[in-house]
Amino acid sequence: MAHSLNLPYKRNNPRSVRGARKRGWHVVDVDLRKLSGERDVSWMALCIWIDRGPCGYWVASHWLRQFAFESGADAVAFKLKWA
């Protein structure tokens, strides 16, 4: 489970993508097979890109291959960059 580490802890933030979906966060599915065909991208590289960028709170699940963003603008920026 990955989550935003550069922002202060908020007690009401979800700890999983499933919890984020229940709270109405924006969930983005990632197809690494499609991404690896275009460029050499790993899951860790995606997490680092999000953590270093101007994104707000987020959580990710490698098992589900999904990222959940609190802000819709962050989800759109991720889709434009990596989809």
PyRosetta script that sets phi, psi and omega in degrees:
from pyrosetta import init, pose_from_sequence

init()
pose = pose_from_sequence("MAHSLNLPYKRNNPRSVRGARKRGWHVVDVDLRKLSGERDVSWMALCIWIDRGPCGYWVASHWLRQFAFESGADAVAFKLKWA")
pose.set_psi(1, 127.1)
pose.set_omega(1, 177.2)
pose.set_phi(2, -114.3)
pose.set_psi(2, 149.9)
pose.set_omega(2, 178.3)
pose.set_phi(3, -154.9)
pose.set_psi(3, 168.8)
pose.set_omega(3, -176.7)
pose.set_phi(4, -67.1)
pose.set_psi(4, 121.8)
pose.set_omega(4, -178.2)
pose.set_phi(5, -102.8)
pose.set_psi(5, -17.0)
pose.set_omega(5, -176.0)
pose.set_phi(6, -86.4)
pose.set_psi(6, -4.6)
pose.set_omega(6, 180.0)
pose.set_phi(7, -108.9)
pose.set_psi(7, 154.4)
pose.set_omega(7, 179.3)
pose.set_phi(8, -64.9)
pose.set_psi(8, 150.2)
pose.set_omega(8, -179.3)
pose.set_phi(9, -66.6)
pose.set_psi(9, 131.9)
pose.set_omega(9, 173.6)
pose.set_phi(10, -115.6)
pose.set_psi(10, 125.7)
pose.set_omega(10, -173.4)
pose.set_phi(11, -62.3)
pose.set_psi(11, -31.6)
pose.set_omega(11, -176.4)
pose.set_phi(12, -89.5)
pose.set_psi(12, 3.7)
pose.set_omega(12, 176.8)
pose.set_phi(13, -72.4)
pose.set_psi(13, 144.5)
pose.set_omega(13, 178.5)
pose.set_phi(14, -71.9)
pose.set_psi(14, 155.1)
pose.set_omega(14, 177.7)
pose.set_phi(15, -102.4)
pose.set_psi(15, -2.1)
pose.set_omega(15, -179.8)
pose.set_phi(16, -143.8)
pose.set_psi(16, 165.3)
pose.set_omega(16, 176.9)
pose.set_phi(17, -66.5)
pose.set_psi(17, -36.0)
pose.set_omega(17, 178.3)
pose.set_phi(18, -61.7)
pose.set_psi(18, -43.8)
pose.set_omega(18, 177.0)
pose.set_phi(19, -66.1)
pose.set_psi(19, -36.1)
pose.set_omega(19, 178.0)
pose.set_phi(20, -65.6)
pose.set_psi(20, -40.1)
pose.set_omega(20, 178.6)
pose.set_phi(21, -62.4)
pose.set_psi(21, -39.4)
pose.set_omega(21, 178.7)
pose.set_phi(22, -65.8)
pose.set_psi(22, -30.5)
pose.set_omega(22, -179.5)
pose.set_phi(23, -87.4)
pose.set_psi(23, 0.2)
pose.set_omega(23, 176.0)
pose.set_phi(24, 88.0)
pose.set_psi(24, 18.7)
pose.set_omega(24, 176.9)
pose.set_phi(25, -72.7)
pose.set_psi(25, 165.7)
pose.set_omega(25, -177.9)
pose.set_phi(26, -91.7)
pose.set_psi(26, 117.7)
pose.set_omega(26, -176.1)
pose.set_phi(27, -102.6)
pose.set_psi(27, 133.2)
pose.set_omega(27, -179.6)
pose.set_phi(28, -120.8)
pose.set_psi(28, 126.8)
pose.set_omega(28, 175.0)
pose.set_phi(29, -85.3)
pose.set_psi(29, 141.8)
pose.set_omega(29, -178.1)
pose.set_phi(30, -121.0)
pose.set_psi(30, 128.3)
pose.set_omega(30, 175.6)
pose.set_phi(31, -107.0)
pose.set_psi(31, 96.9)
pose.set_omega(31, -176.2)
pose.set_phi(32, -67.0)
pose.set_psi(32, -27.7)
pose.set_omega(32, 178.3)
pose.set_phi(33, -64.5)
pose.set_psi(33, -38.9)
pose.set_omega(33, 177.5)
pose.set_phi(34, -68.9)
pose.set_psi(34, -40.6)
pose.set_omega(34, -179.9)
pose.set_phi(35, -67.9)
pose.set_psi(35, -37.9)
pose.set_omega(35, -178.0)
pose.set_phi(36, -70.2)
pose.set_psi(36, -21.3)
pose.set_omega(36, 176.2)
pose.set_phi(37, -71.9)
pose.set_psi(37, -34.5)
pose.set_omega(37, -178.9)
pose.set_phi(38, -85.0)
pose.set_psi(38, -44.8)
pose.set_omega(38, -179.5)
pose.set_phi(39, -150.1)
pose.set_psi(39, 161.9)
pose.set_omega(39, -178.0)
pose.set_phi(40, -83.1)
pose.set_psi(40, 98.8)
pose.set_omega(40, -175.6)
pose.set_phi(41, -126.7)
pose.set_psi(41, 135.2)
pose.set_omega(41, 175.5)
pose.set_phi(42, -111.7)
pose.set_psi(42, 167.9)
pose.set_omega(42, 178.2)
pose.set_phi(43, -63.1)
pose.set_psi(43, -40.5)
pose.set_omega(43, -180.0)
pose.set_phi(44, -64.6)
pose.set_psi(44, -35.9)
pose.set_omega(44, 177.6)
pose.set_phi(45, -63.5)
pose.set_psi(45, -38.8)
pose.set_omega(45, 177.2)
pose.set_phi(46, -64.8)
pose.set_psi(46, -42.7)
pose.set_omega(46, 179.2)
pose.set_phi(47, -64.2)
pose.set_psi(47, -40.1)
pose.set_omega(47, 178.7)
pose.set_phi(48, -66.7)
pose.set_psi(48, -41.3)
pose.set_omega(48, 179.6)
pose.set_phi(49, -60.7)
pose.set_psi(49, -43.5)
pose.set_omega(49, -179.8)
pose.set_phi(50, -66.9)
pose.set_psi(50, -42.5)
pose.set_omega(50, -177.1)
pose.set_phi(51, -67.0)
pose.set_psi(51, -33.3)
pose.set_omega(51, -179.6)
pose.set_phi(52, -84.9)
pose.set_psi(52, -20.0)
pose.set_omega(52, -178.0)
pose.set_phi(53, -78.9)
pose.set_psi(53, -177.4)
pose.set_omega(53, -178.5)
pose.set_phi(54, -83.2)
pose.set_psi(54, 29.3)
pose.set_omega(54, -176.8)
pose.set_phi(55, -79.1)
pose.set_psi(55, 154.2)
pose.set_omega(55, 176.3)
pose.set_phi(56, -86.9)
pose.set_psi(56, -142.4)
pose.set_omega(56, -178.2)
pose.set_phi(57, -74.0)
pose.set_psi(57, 141.2)
pose.set_omega(57, 179.9)
pose.set_phi(58, -153.8)
pose.set_psi(58, 157.9)
pose.set_omega(58, 170.8)
pose.set_phi(59, -136.8)
pose.set_psi(59, 156.1)
pose.set_omega(59, -178.9)
pose.set_phi(60, -140.3)
pose.set_psi(60, 153.0)
pose.set_omega(60, 175.6)
pose.set_phi(61, -131.7)
pose.set_psi(61, 113.1)
pose.set_omega(61, 178.9)
pose.set_phi(62, -66.2)
pose.set_psi(62, -37.3)
pose.set_omega(62, -178.9)
pose.set_phi(63, -62.2)
pose.set_psi(63, -43.2)
pose.set_omega(63, 179.7)
pose.set_phi(64, -86.3)
pose.set_psi(64, -12.4)
pose.set_omega(64, -176.9)
pose.set_phi(65, 59.0)
pose.set_psi(65, 47.5)
pose.set_omega(65, -178.2)
pose.set_phi(66, -136.3)
pose.set_psi(66, 147.4)
pose.set_omega(66, 170.4)
pose.set_phi(67, -116.7)
pose.set_psi(67, 143.8)
pose.set_omega(67, 176.0)
pose.set_phi(68, -123.6)
pose.set_psi(68, 129.3)
pose.set_omega(68, -178.6)
pose.set_phi(69, -116.9)
pose.set_psi(69, 139.9)
pose.set_omega(69, 176.6)
pose.set_phi(70, -69.8)
pose.set_psi(70, -36.8)
pose.set_omega(70, -177.9)
pose.set_phi(71, -99.2)
pose.set_psi(71, 136.1)
pose.set_omega(71, 176.9)
pose.set_phi(72, -67.0)
pose.set_psi(72, -31.8)
pose.set_omega(72, 178.4)
pose.set_phi(73, -64.7)
pose.set_psi(73, -37.3)
pose.set_omega(73, 177.7)
pose.set_phi(74, -66.8)
pose.set_psi(74, -39.1)
pose.set_omega(74, 178.9)
pose.set_phi(75, -65.5)
pose.set_psi(75, -40.5)
pose.set_omega(75, 178.9)
pose.set_phi(76, -66.9)
pose.set_psi(76, -42.1)
pose.set_omega(76, 178.6)
pose.set_phi(77, -61.6)
pose.set_psi(77, -39.7)
pose.set_omega(77, 177.8)
pose.set_phi(78, -65.1)
pose.set_psi(78, -43.9)
pose.set_omega(78, 179.7)
pose.set_phi(79, -63.2)
pose.set_psi(79, -41.6)
pose.set_omega(79, -180.0)
pose.set_phi(80, -66.1)
pose.set_psi(80, -35.6)
pose.set_omega(80, -178.6)
pose.set_phi(81, -78.5)
pose.set_psi(81, -42.4)
pose.set_omega(81, -169.2)
pose.set_phi(82, -115.5)
pose.set_psi(82, -1.7)
pose.set_omega(82, -178.9)
pose.set_phi(83, -102.8)
pose.dump_pdb("model.pdb")
